[in-house]
Amino acid sequence: MNKAREFDQSVLAELKALLGDRVSTSAAVREHHGKDESYFPYAPPDAVVFLRTTEEVRDVVNICRRHRVPMIPYGVGTSLEGHILAIRGGVCIDMSRMNQVLAVHEEDLDAVVQAGVTRKQLNEYIKHTGLFFPIDPGADATLGGMSATRASGTNAVRYGTMRENVLSLQVVTADGRLMRLGRRARKSSAGYDLVKLFVGSEGTLGIITEITLRLYGIPESIVAATCAFDSLEGAVNTVIQTIQSGIPVARIELMDTYTVDTVNKYSKLSLPTKNLLLLEFHGTEASTKEQAEMVQAIAAEHGGGDFAWTSQAEERTKMWQARHDAAWAAKAAKPGWGMWATDVCVPISRLAECILETQKDIVANDLYAPIVGHVGDGNFHLTMMVDPSDPTYLPRAEALNDRMVARALALGGTCTGEHGVGMGKIKFLYEEHGEAMSLMRSIKKALDPDNIMNPGKIMGPIN
Amino acid sequence: MNKAREFDQSVLAELKALLGDRVSTSAAVREHHGKDESYFPYAPPDAVVFLRTTEEVRDVVNICRRHRVPMIPYGVGTSLEGHILAIRGGVCIDMSRMNQVLAVHEEDLDAVVQAGVTRKQLNEYIKHTGLFFPIDPGADATLGGMSATRASGTNAVRYGTMRENVLSLQVVTADGRLMRLGRRARKSSAGYDLVKLFVGSEGTLGIITEITLRLYGIPESIVAATCAFDSLEGAVNTVIQTIQSGIPVARIELMDTYTVDTVNKYSKLSLPTKNLLLLEFHGTEASTKEQAEMVQAIAAEHGGGDFAWTSQAEERTKMWQARHDAAWAAKAAKPGWGMWATDVCVPISRLAECILETQKDIVANDLYAPIVGHVGDGNFHLTMMVDPSDPTYLPRAEALNDRMVARALALGGTCTGEHGVGMGKIKFLYEEHGEAMSLMRSIKKALDPDNIMNPGKIMGPIN
């Protein structure tokens, strides 16, 4: 355990000498930084620093490590499993002012950004180039946070996750050194893949300060489509056959009837209240038309109807905004309730089984939990709403989540497809990884022997 | 340093008790296993074991680790940088009899194989399913070896490298434990990415025994094309614009005039003796035709002519076989000479510059080194031929390679795009990675504290 619960005043003095008024210990600022979008209670840091440069990150890490004070990197606080909670106190390193796009290499289809740049900010910045960055978690998260949690979203089925799209990183390690991991070359076999090790390490191995990301050309034609199914199996089998046919679908998302209902109300839409697939096709005009027709034919074989498609940017944007707002729609449907976004991912052949069993479980336990899924990847979420006036509700929700994860693991899946471990998924990791957990622990101990980098996350207590 | 140069006879006795006649210390077998396709001299192991099961690998590792004897996993010996040379003696673990395809999950587009299965064997095995595995280094290497070196090949521009296509691994660690890394789910954020850490670790962290690989649907239509350019810039700019336009080209390869010349002679072809792009398009009939037409138009803008395309399987196969035989073609052009396949990768915007400077360097130093490249990735190779009768030749070749790597690194590239580090690229790693090398060393020490897993590779001497 770290000694850090009693925050050392000399740390504060050193931080203030370095940063002046960009160090805060006010209750409001600490509380704001001690809470993410998870269901965990507040755990405020002892101080928050607002940094502007990589060198400042290095200097702050060196102050903290000399005093063995925990450090928690913070983007915009949209993590979903308690990643940024300062459960052992320490210094929260707010990266949101490190928000410069440092370079855009149009010919190489990559960009270099500071960790505090958000995904929407990057896309706005590069709009004129005809390029875009596809990874889109629901929130407008920072690219540092997205790298740290190995985020993905609706485009992953075609463009991959942060794992596939981070080419290179600049990091500050636990011993206070600044270094680059990886290079801008598209591929390399030059030693251990440290980039991929840091992507998804959730601040436990060091702090990501700069990221080099892959970009893609905005397709000439983008076609969005919806297709409704009475049965969930029909929808999922359509997905399986679409992917197996090699149709390069860019997005293929599922909303169950509950989600469609809340989304229709919240976003003022009139989508058919069934199991709905939302699709998007990227390519030339001819190829997107062909893709849409092929999927329509596959869907028809599996009972899919109401196939509607559009190449209108406005309608498309509205549909995907509605999809991204599904969590807010569920919240609006249950005013005053808490929200808990769950996250599992299974091999696609087991997806229908996993979702159907989970649906039954929701009904049997009288819970309210609309389902959405990045079904092309086998990934789905419950937007589980929690009634604060019913003391049995949260325990029942927790038990449902436990069973859902157990089910996913038994089907060859993972306890988190894209949200990360944080604090919420620690208890499932041994079941998922078995002996391999000891390798993670060895790596953590080797790179952060004092356990000062976001302690208590992923690995739980290890020192 | 390991004490292992004097091979312990009690190790041999234990191995024989376990494996009977599947342990060999014959000079012929040891020599065969002490040489790959690199330019390094023989370094035979003290013994070679031929294993059939994962449990045997675990048991052999436990025997060796108790005696602190080095272990070198061996597939079919096609590595190109001395990866499998037993420079500190020890036991060569021949995996080639672990050649079972254990499972094919057609709906999930993945397969589970033992490490000794070769890429062609896998593709033959799954042919009837309509699926294929795309990664194709020149040799018919084992999938264990390809995972260990993070191999790629001509299809990487569309399908990625081994990095993107290994879902899960079974490994035996240096402390003799058998474990699984990763799961069959398409994506996961559940902790450190140990799969990606082992992919490319070249046997230095443990031994890969099983691999779960992504598969893809064989496209309905495959169209191959060639296009000739007087200038190298024209060819490379065609590549850049093709990729930036988002045309999902499956292969886009460059052969310089020297390579075309040798290939024409060796494979009895009549390709235009110019800078040649070889392309392949995957999709539906309509989309491959459209892709080919789009690239033809781009090529024409950059001086590309003689555009020829075919959907005939026979012609296509002949063309790609010729491409894969480019190294043999160069060998045939210089009978009795040695061969040294070099490998660098740069951001694509710097590719023309890097190749042109290298071409000048070859001419200025009177060396024979045809150029081939996976240009869609910025990766290229010299098939450097070495005259054994000229004592100045190898040093001049070595100096050329040094300058080529320095050039690639200065342009933001890597010292190896796909061949790996082995022994040959160790000297460039600090220049490439700087401080980050210390993280690799820390990880190596944490997971293999006695430095018995393929010692002297990637990291050089570290104990």
Chai-1 contact restraints between the chains, C-beta under 6 A:
chainA,res_idxA,chainB,res_idxB,connection_type,confidence,min_distance_angstrom,max_distance_angstrom,comment,restraint_id
A,E107,B,I240,contact,1.0,0.0,6.0,A-B,restraint_1
A,E107,B,S349,contact,1.0,0.0,6.0,A-B,restraint_2
A,D108,B,P347,contact,1.0,0.0,6.0,A-B,restraint_3
A,D108,B,I348,contact,1.0,0.0,6.0,A-B,restraint_4
A,D108,B,S349,contact,1.0,0.0,6.0,A-B,restraint_5
A,T149,B,S189,contact,1.0,0.0,6.0,A-B,restraint_6
A,R150,B,S189,contact,1.0,0.0,6.0,A-B,restraint_7
A,T161,B,K187,contact,1.0,0.0,6.0,A-B,restraint_8
A,R177,B,E435,contact,1.0,0.0,6.0,A-B,restraint_9
A,M179,B,E435,contact,1.0,0.0,6.0,A-B,restraint_10
A,M179,B,A436,contact,1.0,0.0,6.0,A-B,restraint_11
A,L181,B,A436,contact,1.0,0.0,6.0,A-B,restraint_12
A,R183,B,T414,contact,1.0,0.0,6.0,A-B,restraint_13
A,R184,B,P347,contact,1.0,0.0,6.0,A-B,restraint_14
A,R184,B,G412,contact,1.0,0.0,6.0,A-B,restraint_15
A,A185,B,C345,contact,1.0,0.0,6.0,A-B,restraint_16
A,A185,B,V346,contact,1.0,0.0,6.0,A-B,restraint_17
A,A185,B,G378,contact,1.0,0.0,6.0,A-B,restraint_18
A,A185,B,G413,contact,1.0,0.0,6.0,A-B,restraint_19
A,A185,B,T414,contact,1.0,0.0,6.0,A-B,restraint_20
A,R186,B,D377,contact,1.0,0.0,6.0,A-B,restraint_21
A,R186,B,G378,contact,1.0,0.0,6.0,A-B,restraint_22
A,K187,B,S152,contact,1.0,0.0,6.0,A-B,restraint_23
A,K187,B,T161,contact,1.0,0.0,6.0,A-B,restraint_24
A,K187,B,C345,contact,1.0,0.0,6.0,A-B,restraint_25
A,K187,B,D377,contact,1.0,0.0,6.0,A-B,restraint_26
A,K187,B,G417,contact,1.0,0.0,6.0,A-B,restraint_27
A,S188,B,T414,contact,1.0,0.0,6.0,A-B,restraint_28
A,S189,B,T149,contact,1.0,0.0,6.0,A-B,restraint_29
A,S189,B,R150,contact,1.0,0.0,6.0,A-B,restraint_30
A,S189,B,G200,contact,1.0,0.0,6.0,A-B,restraint_31
A,S189,B,T416,contact,1.0,0.0,6.0,A-B,restraint_32
A,S189,B,E418,contact,1.0,0.0,6.0,A-B,restraint_33
A,S189,B,G420,contact,1.0,0.0,6.0,A-B,restraint_34
A,A190,B,T414,contact,1.0,0.0,6.0,A-B,restraint_35
A,A190,B,C415,contact,1.0,0.0,6.0,A-B,restraint_36
A,A190,B,T416,contact,1.0,0.0,6.0,A-B,restraint_37
A,A190,B,E432,contact,1.0,0.0,6.0,A-B,restraint_38
A,G191,B,V421,contact,1.0,0.0,6.0,A-B,restraint_39
A,G191,B,L429,contact,1.0,0.0,6.0,A-B,restraint_40
A,G191,B,M440,contact,1.0,0.0,6.0,A-B,restraint_41
A,G191,B,I458,contact,1.0,0.0,6.0,A-B,restraint_42
A,Y192,B,M440,contact,1.0,0.0,6.0,A-B,restraint_43
A,D193,B,K196,contact,1.0,0.0,6.0,A-B,restraint_44
A,D193,B,G200,contact,1.0,0.0,6.0,A-B,restraint_45
A,L194,B,A436,contact,1.0,0.0,6.0,A-B,restraint_46
A,L194,B,L439,contact,1.0,0.0,6.0,A-B,restraint_47
A,K196,B,D193,contact,1.0,0.0,6.0,A-B,restraint_48
A,K196,B,K196,contact,1.0,0.0,6.0,A-B,restraint_49
A,L197,B,L197,contact,1.0,0.0,6.0,A-B,restraint_50
A,G200,B,S189,contact,1.0,0.0,6.0,A-B,restraint_51
A,G200,B,D193,contact,1.0,0.0,6.0,A-B,restraint_52
A,S201,B,Y192,contact,1.0,0.0,6.0,A-B,restraint_53
A,G217,B,Q244,contact,1.0,0.0,6.0,A-B,restraint_54
A,G217,B,S245,contact,1.0,0.0,6.0,A-B,restraint_55
A,G217,B,G246,contact,1.0,0.0,6.0,A-B,restraint_56
A,P219,B,G246,contact,1.0,0.0,6.0,A-B,restraint_57
A,I240,B,E107,contact,1.0,0.0,6.0,A-B,restraint_58
A,Q244,B,G217,contact,1.0,0.0,6.0,A-B,restraint_59
A,S245,B,G217,contact,1.0,0.0,6.0,A-B,restraint_60
A,G246,B,G217,contact,1.0,0.0,6.0,A-B,restraint_61
A,G246,B,P219,contact,1.0,0.0,6.0,A-B,restraint_62
A,A286,B,E290,contact,1.0,0.0,6.0,A-B,restraint_63
A,S287,B,S287,contact,1.0,0.0,6.0,A-B,restraint_64
A,E290,B,A286,contact,1.0,0.0,6.0,A-B,restraint_65
A,C345,B,A185,contact,1.0,0.0,6.0,A-B,restraint_66
A,C345,B,K187,contact,1.0,0.0,6.0,A-B,restraint_67
A,V346,B,A185,contact,1.0,0.0,6.0,A-B,restraint_68
A,P347,B,D108,contact,1.0,0.0,6.0,A-B,restraint_69
A,P347,B,R184,contact,1.0,0.0,6.0,A-B,restraint_70
A,I348,B,D108,contact,1.0,0.0,6.0,A-B,restraint_71
A,S349,B,E107,contact,1.0,0.0,6.0,A-B,restraint_72
A,S349,B,D108,contact,1.0,0.0,6.0,A-B,restraint_73
A,D377,B,R186,contact,1.0,0.0,6.0,A-B,restraint_74
A,D377,B,K187,contact,1.0,0.0,6.0,A-B,restraint_75
A,G378,B,A185,contact,1.0,0.0,6.0,A-B,restraint_76
A,G378,B,R186,contact,1.0,0.0,6.0,A-B,restraint_77
A,G412,B,R184,contact,1.0,0.0,6.0,A-B,restraint_78
A,G413,B,A185,contact,1.0,0.0,6.0,A-B,restraint_79
A,T414,B,R183,contact,1.0,0.0,6.0,A-B,restraint_80
A,T414,B,A185,contact,1.0,0.0,6.0,A-B,restraint_81
A,T414,B,S188,contact,1.0,0.0,6.0,A-B,restraint_82
A,T414,B,A190,contact,1.0,0.0,6.0,A-B,restraint_83
A,C415,B,A190,contact,1.0,0.0,6.0,A-B,restraint_84
A,T416,B,S189,contact,1.0,0.0,6.0,A-B,restraint_85
A,T416,B,A190,contact,1.0,0.0,6.0,A-B,restraint_86
A,G417,B,K187,contact,1.0,0.0,6.0,A-B,restraint_87
A,E418,B,S189,contact,1.0,0.0,6.0,A-B,restraint_88
A,G420,B,S189,contact,1.0,0.0,6.0,A-B,restraint_89
A,V421,B,G191,contact,1.0,0.0,6.0,A-B,restraint_90
A,L429,B,G191,contact,1.0,0.0,6.0,A-B,restraint_91
A,E432,B,A190,contact,1.0,0.0,6.0,A-B,restraint_92
A,E435,B,R177,contact,1.0,0.0,6.0,A-B,restraint_93
A,E435,B,M179,contact,1.0,0.0,6.0,A-B,restraint_94
A,A436,B,M179,contact,1.0,0.0,6.0,A-B,restraint_95
A,A436,B,L181,contact,1.0,0.0,6.0,A-B,restraint_96
A,A436,B,L194,contact,1.0,0.0,6.0,A-B,restraint_97
A,L439,B,L194,contact,1.0,0.0,6.0,A-B,restraint_98
A,M440,B,G191,contact,1.0,0.0,6.0,A-B,restraint_99
A,M440,B,Y192,contact,1.0,0.0,6.0,A-B,restraint_100
A,S442,B,A446,contact,1.0,0.0,6.0,A-B,restraint_101
A,I443,B,I443,contact,1.0,0.0,6.0,A-B,restraint_102
A,A446,B,S442,contact,1.0,0.0,6.0,A-B,restraint_103
A,A446,B,A446,contact,1.0,0.0,6.0,A-B,restraint_104
A,I458,B,G191,contact,1.0,0.0,6.0,A-B,restraint_105
